[in-house]
Amino acid sequence: MAGNTLTELSTLQCPHGGTVTIVSSNENTQAGSGAIATMTDTFTIVGCPFQIPATPPIPSPCVTVQWLVTDMRVKANGNATLSQSSVGLCLSAAQIPQGPVIISATQPEVSTL
């Protein structure tokens, strides 16, 4: 896998339009102007409107991201880094898979494998 490295400033969304906030523990490992994101960092989703169709509808918003495919050759602080080609799955609070994370924007200065 290869692509521009994800940082805490990258733009990610759940498949329903919720916003992903990245809290990186790698403040000393920078790419561009943001800390590099790794699979062990915190990825919180807010604003997901998803509901399970029922009567009445049951709210089931995406709340976090679990990474399935990371960079194979690059690590930061011993943890696999993430790039534009990484694959993440958005999960509800009950850990139910809700669809893939959408990576909209990354920093253009550093690429990883």
N, CA, C and O of each residue as an XYZ file, in Angstrom:
452
protein
N       0.852     -1.169      0.000
C       0.000      0.000      0.000
C       0.896      1.230      0.000
O       2.004      1.216      0.537
N       0.404      2.263     -0.598
C       1.169      3.504     -0.635
C       0.216      4.680     -0.744
O      -0.931      4.542     -1.169
N       0.706      5.810     -0.360
C      -0.090      7.022     -0.479
C       0.384      8.077      0.480
O       1.292      7.855      1.280
N      -0.243      9.228      0.391
C       0.102     10.319      1.294
C      -0.236      9.919      2.724
O      -1.286      9.334      2.988
N       0.660     10.239      3.632
C       0.509      9.880      5.035
C      -0.639     10.641      5.686
O      -0.826     11.833      5.439
N      -1.409      9.941      6.521
C      -2.469     10.604      7.286
C      -1.853     11.274      8.508
O      -0.956     10.729      9.152
N      -2.352     12.458      8.811
C      -1.954     13.165     10.023
C      -3.214     13.557     10.775
O      -4.329     13.336     10.302
N      -3.027     14.137     11.944
C      -4.178     14.580     12.729
C      -4.963     15.687     12.025
O      -6.066     16.025     12.453
N      -4.408     16.258     10.950
C      -5.082     17.305     10.182
C      -5.784     16.767      8.937
O      -6.413     17.536      8.209
N      -5.690     15.456      8.678
C      -6.341     14.857      7.512
C      -7.860     14.917      7.659
O      -8.384     14.993      8.770
N      -8.557     14.883      6.527
C     -10.023     14.936      6.518
C     -10.580     13.552      6.224
O     -10.347     12.989      5.154
N     -11.323     13.008      7.196
C     -11.951     11.698      7.054
C     -13.416     11.810      7.445
O     -13.789     12.654      8.260
N     -14.258     10.940      6.847
C     -15.684     10.898      7.174
C     -16.164      9.461      7.235
O     -15.560      8.566      6.643
N     -17.257      9.248      7.957
C     -17.925      7.958      7.905
C     -18.770      7.927      6.627
O     -18.947      8.974      6.003
N     -19.293      6.779      6.217
C     -20.061      6.725      4.968
C     -21.376      7.505      5.011
O     -22.020      7.689      3.978
N     -21.776      7.962      6.194
C     -23.033      8.705      6.346
C     -22.807     10.201      6.506
O     -23.759     10.954      6.708
N     -21.543     10.640      6.416
C     -21.236     12.068      6.492
C     -20.745     12.563      7.825
O     -20.501     13.760      7.977
N     -20.588     11.682      8.808
C     -20.042     12.097     10.096
C     -18.568     12.461      9.965
O     -17.877     11.944      9.087
N     -18.090     13.338     10.821
C     -16.716     13.823     10.772
C     -15.829     13.022     11.716
O     -16.174     12.807     12.878
N     -14.670     12.580     11.199
C     -13.701     11.835     12.007
C     -12.654     12.807     12.553
O     -12.050     13.572     11.801
N     -12.450     12.766     13.864
C     -11.409     13.550     14.518
C     -10.294     12.595     14.921
O     -10.537     11.568     15.554
N      -9.066     12.950     14.543
C      -7.910     12.113     14.859
C      -7.148     12.747     16.019
O      -6.759     13.913     15.961
N      -6.945     11.963     17.065
C      -6.111     12.395     18.186
C      -4.876     11.505     18.157
O      -4.928     10.331     18.522
N      -3.760     12.090     17.714
C      -2.527     11.334     17.557
C      -1.687     11.381     18.825
O      -1.624     12.403     19.508
N      -1.046     10.264     19.126
C      -0.125     10.208     20.265
C       1.312     10.431     19.801
O       2.249     10.226     20.573
N       1.494     10.846     18.553
C       2.815     10.988     17.950
C       3.202     12.443     17.764
O       3.573     12.836     16.659
N       3.130     13.236     18.787
C       3.432     14.662     18.668
C       4.867     14.931     18.207
O       5.149     15.998     17.661
N       5.769     13.977     18.421
C       7.157     14.166     18.001
C       7.425     13.654     16.589
O       8.521     13.844     16.064
N       6.439     13.007     15.969
C       6.591     12.471     14.618
C       5.648     13.228     13.703
O       4.449     12.951     13.681
N       6.179     14.183     12.946
C       5.376     15.085     12.132
C       5.519     14.777     10.643
O       6.564     14.319     10.180
N       4.440     15.042      9.908
C       4.456     15.030      8.437
C       3.746     16.302      8.027
O       2.551     16.456      8.280
N       4.463     17.210      7.400
C       3.873     18.512      7.120
C       3.711     19.244      8.438
O       4.670     19.373      9.199
N       2.508     19.722      8.716
C       2.283     20.470      9.953
C       1.479     19.686     10.984
O       1.041     20.257     11.982
N       1.277     18.389     10.761
C       0.491     17.600     11.709
C       1.202     16.338     12.140
O       2.078     15.835     11.436
N       0.820     15.822     13.309
C       1.394     14.581     13.819
C       0.896     13.403     12.987
O      -0.282     13.339     12.635
N       1.797     12.472     12.674
C       1.460     11.295     11.874
C       0.464     10.427     12.633
O       0.606     10.211     13.837
N      -0.546      9.931     11.918
C      -1.556      9.055     12.505
C      -1.122      7.590     12.390
O      -0.593      7.169     11.361
N      -1.351      6.823     13.458
C      -1.087      5.387     13.451
C      -2.374      4.650     13.789
O      -3.349      5.250     14.242
N      -2.365      3.347     13.563
C      -3.575      2.564     13.792
C      -3.991      2.528     15.267
O      -5.140      2.198     15.564
N      -3.099      2.855     16.187
C      -3.437      2.819     17.607
C      -3.921      4.162     18.146
O      -4.263      4.270     19.323
N      -3.953      5.184     17.294
C      -4.445      6.489     17.727
C      -5.959      6.451     17.899
O      -6.605      5.458     17.565
N      -6.513      7.526     18.418
C      -7.952      7.620     18.655
C      -8.629      8.293     17.463
O      -8.237      9.386     17.055
N      -9.642      7.638     16.909
C     -10.412      8.146     15.772
C     -11.874      8.215     16.204
O     -12.566      7.198     16.240
N     -12.339      9.419     16.532
C     -13.696      9.626     17.028
C     -14.567     10.222     15.929
O     -14.146     11.136     15.220
N     -15.783      9.701     15.792
C     -16.713     10.188     14.766
C     -17.859     10.917     15.448
O     -18.464     10.402     16.389
N     -18.155     12.124     14.964
C     -19.286     12.901     15.464
C     -20.164     13.310     14.285
O     -19.681     13.473     13.165
N     -21.440     13.469     14.549
C     -22.357     13.974     13.540
C     -22.881     12.930     12.574
O     -23.438     13.293     11.538
N     -22.725     11.645     12.872
C     -23.252     10.598     11.990
C     -24.763     10.474     12.220
O     -25.198     10.259     13.351
N     -25.568     10.608     11.153
C     -27.021     10.555     11.311
C     -27.628      9.158     11.138
O     -28.852      9.028     11.144
N     -26.812      8.116     10.986
C     -27.342      6.793     10.633
C     -28.331      6.269     11.670
O     -28.127      6.390     12.878
N     -29.411      5.683     11.153
C     -30.428      5.047     11.986
C     -30.794      3.702     11.387
O     -30.839      3.549     10.166
N     -31.055      2.725     12.248
C     -31.523      1.421     11.791
C     -33.005      1.563     11.458
O     -33.790      2.004     12.298
N     -33.395      1.189     10.226
C     -34.806      1.313      9.854
C     -35.672      0.387     10.706
O     -35.541     -0.835     10.634
N     -36.523      0.951     11.481
C     -37.467      0.222     12.334
C     -38.576      1.195     12.667
O     -38.530      2.356     12.260
N     -39.552      0.744     13.388
C     -40.621      1.628     13.820
C     -40.628      1.653     15.335
O     -41.059      0.673     15.942
N     -40.181      2.701     15.969
C     -39.536      3.889     15.407
C     -38.084      3.590     15.028
O     -37.533      2.580     15.466
N     -37.450      4.462     14.212
C     -36.055      4.256     13.837
C     -35.144      4.235     15.082
O     -35.385      4.944     16.059
N     -34.097      3.405     15.015
C     -33.175      3.265     16.130
C     -31.852      3.952     15.762
O     -31.178      3.521     14.827
N     -31.474      5.014     16.484
C     -30.191      5.674     16.192
C     -29.036      4.689     16.364
O     -28.948      3.979     17.366
N     -28.153      4.663     15.365
C     -26.971      3.799     15.419
C     -25.808      4.503     14.723
O     -25.287      4.006     13.724
N     -25.401      5.660     15.249
C     -24.350      6.431     14.571
C     -22.987      5.752     14.645
O     -22.697      4.995     15.571
N     -22.161      6.045     13.646
C     -20.757      5.637     13.682
C     -20.075      6.456     14.779
O     -20.326      7.654     14.906
N     -19.210      5.809     15.574
C     -18.544      6.530     16.654
C     -17.024      6.378     16.650
O     -16.323      7.171     17.279
N     -16.508      5.373     15.952
C     -15.067      5.139     15.943
C     -14.650      4.431     14.660
O     -15.490      3.944     13.903
N     -13.327      4.379     14.425
C     -12.769      3.707     13.248
C     -11.819      2.612     13.704
O     -10.979      2.832     14.577
N     -11.955      1.425     13.107
C     -11.022      0.318     13.313
C     -10.273      0.118     11.995
O     -10.899     -0.050     10.948
N      -8.962      0.135     12.038
C      -8.150      0.031     10.823
C      -7.858     -1.417     10.503
O      -7.380     -2.168     11.353
N      -8.153     -1.813      9.254
C      -7.956     -3.186      8.792
C      -6.687     -3.339      7.956
O      -6.022     -4.373      8.013
N      -6.354     -2.303      7.178
C      -5.159     -2.315      6.334
C      -4.363     -1.054      6.641
O      -4.873      0.059      6.510
N      -3.114     -1.234      7.048
C      -2.242     -0.110      7.402
C      -1.032     -0.118      6.461
O      -0.924     -0.973      5.583
N      -0.135      0.832      6.654
C       1.121      0.818      5.915
C       1.929     -0.394      6.374
O       1.990     -0.695      7.567
N       2.538     -1.076      5.432
C       3.241     -2.313      5.744
C       4.686     -2.097      6.208
O       5.207     -2.888      6.995
N       5.328     -1.040      5.730
C       6.755     -0.889      5.978
C       7.131      0.262      6.896
O       8.287      0.362      7.310
N       6.189      1.128      7.224
C       6.530      2.327      7.995
C       5.832      2.287      9.357
O       4.647      1.972      9.464
N       6.599      2.612     10.379
C       6.057      2.678     11.738
C       6.467      3.990     12.381
O       7.507      4.560     12.052
N       5.646      4.455     13.291
C       5.954      5.633     14.103
C       5.747      5.222     15.557
O       4.665      4.771     15.933
N       6.766      5.376     16.353
C       6.726      4.949     17.757
C       6.325      3.480     17.897
O       5.645      3.107     18.852
N       6.751      2.644     16.936
C       6.478      1.206     16.986
C       5.119      0.793     16.460
O       4.801     -0.396     16.482
N       4.299      1.729     15.983
C       2.953      1.419     15.498
C       2.853      1.685     14.000
O       3.459      2.627     13.491
N       2.090      0.856     13.298
C       1.914      1.014     11.854
C       1.267      2.363     11.542
O       0.278      2.752     12.165
N       1.843      3.071     10.565
C       1.280      4.353     10.137
C       0.117      4.108      9.184
O      -0.123      2.984      8.743
N      -0.600      5.187      8.877
C      -1.750      5.130      7.977
C      -1.515      6.074      6.815
O      -0.880      7.117      6.967
N      -2.031      5.700      5.648
C      -1.904      6.545      4.467
C      -3.228      6.547      3.715
O      -4.204      5.924      4.133
N      -3.234      7.256      2.607
C      -4.440      7.400      1.802
C      -4.974      6.051      1.320
O      -6.169      5.928      1.053
N      -4.122      5.048      1.204
C      -4.566      3.738      0.745
C      -4.926      2.788      1.893
O      -5.267      1.633      1.637
N      -4.859      3.237      3.132
C      -5.256      2.409      4.268
C      -6.770      2.189      4.243
O      -7.524      2.982      3.678
N      -7.190      1.089      4.872
C      -8.613      0.748      4.904
C      -9.081      0.701      6.348
O      -8.533     -0.033      7.170
N     -10.106      1.498      6.646
C     -10.677      1.533      7.982
C     -12.162      1.253      7.939
O     -12.825      1.545      6.943
N     -12.688      0.690      9.012
C     -14.102      0.353      9.120
C     -14.720      1.181     10.235
O     -14.227      1.180     11.363
N     -15.793      1.884      9.921
C     -16.505      2.676     10.928
C     -17.392      1.755     11.750
O     -18.055      0.870     11.209
N     -17.399      1.970     13.066
C     -18.163      1.125     13.978
C     -19.132      1.956     14.800
O     -18.873      3.119     15.106
N     -20.260      1.335     15.153
C     -21.221      1.966     16.060
C     -20.736      1.774     17.496
O     -19.718      1.121     17.726
N     -21.454      2.334     18.451
C     -21.094      2.172     19.865
C     -21.162      0.712     20.292
O     -20.465      0.300     21.220
N     -22.010     -0.079     19.609
C     -22.122     -1.508     19.899
C     -21.104     -2.327     19.114
O     -21.188     -3.555     19.083
N     -20.121     -1.643     18.466
C     -19.069     -2.266     17.669
C     -19.603     -2.981     16.432
O     -19.001     -3.944     15.957
N     -20.742     -2.504     15.908
C     -21.326     -3.045     14.679
C     -20.705     -2.319     13.493
O     -20.721     -1.089     13.457
N     -20.152     -3.055     12.509
C     -19.578     -2.413     11.316
C     -20.641     -1.639     10.543
O     -21.739     -2.142     10.304
N     -20.299     -0.395     10.150
C     -21.260      0.470      9.473
C     -20.804      0.883      8.075
O     -21.552      1.546      7.357
N     -19.587      0.500      7.677
C     -19.077      0.844      6.356
C     -17.677      1.398      6.432
O     -17.169      1.669      7.520
N     -17.038      1.573      5.267
C     -15.651      2.035      5.232
C     -15.512      3.523      5.516
O     -16.390      4.318      5.182
N     -14.393      3.890      6.140
C     -14.083      5.300      6.349
C     -13.710      5.902      4.996
O     -13.120      5.227      4.152
N     -14.053      7.161      4.796
C     -13.739      7.878      3.560
C     -12.616      8.868      3.865
O     -12.764      9.750      4.710
N     -11.496      8.709      3.169
C     -10.349      9.608      3.341
C     -10.438     10.660      2.247
O     -10.226     10.357      1.072
N     -10.748     11.891      2.625
C     -10.968     12.969      1.656
C      -9.728     13.796      1.374
O      -9.494     14.184      0.229
N      -8.930     14.074      2.394
C      -7.760     14.936      2.208
C      -6.649     14.507      3.158
O      -6.887     14.169      4.318
N      -5.424     14.531      2.626
C      -4.233     14.219      3.415
C      -3.217     15.332      3.168
O      -3.443     16.225      2.351
N      -2.110     15.268      3.875
C      -1.021     16.212      3.605
C      -0.265     15.686      2.378
O      -0.122     14.472      2.234
N       0.213     16.545      1.509
C       0.865     16.109      0.271
C       2.385     15.959      0.352
O       3.014     15.611     -0.647
N       2.985     16.208      1.504
C       4.442     16.283      1.579
C       5.142     14.954      1.816
O       6.289     14.790      1.400
N       4.478     13.985      2.482
C       5.130     12.733      2.830
C       4.236     11.568      2.423
O       3.037     11.565      2.701
N       4.844     10.562      1.750
C       4.133      9.336      1.398
C       4.749      8.171      2.137
O       5.948      8.173      2.419
N       3.927      7.161      2.458
C       4.405      5.979      3.146
C       3.944      4.738      2.407
O       3.058      4.795      1.554
N       4.559      3.617      2.746
C       4.211      2.317      2.154
C       3.661      1.409      3.219
O       3.306      0.266      2.933
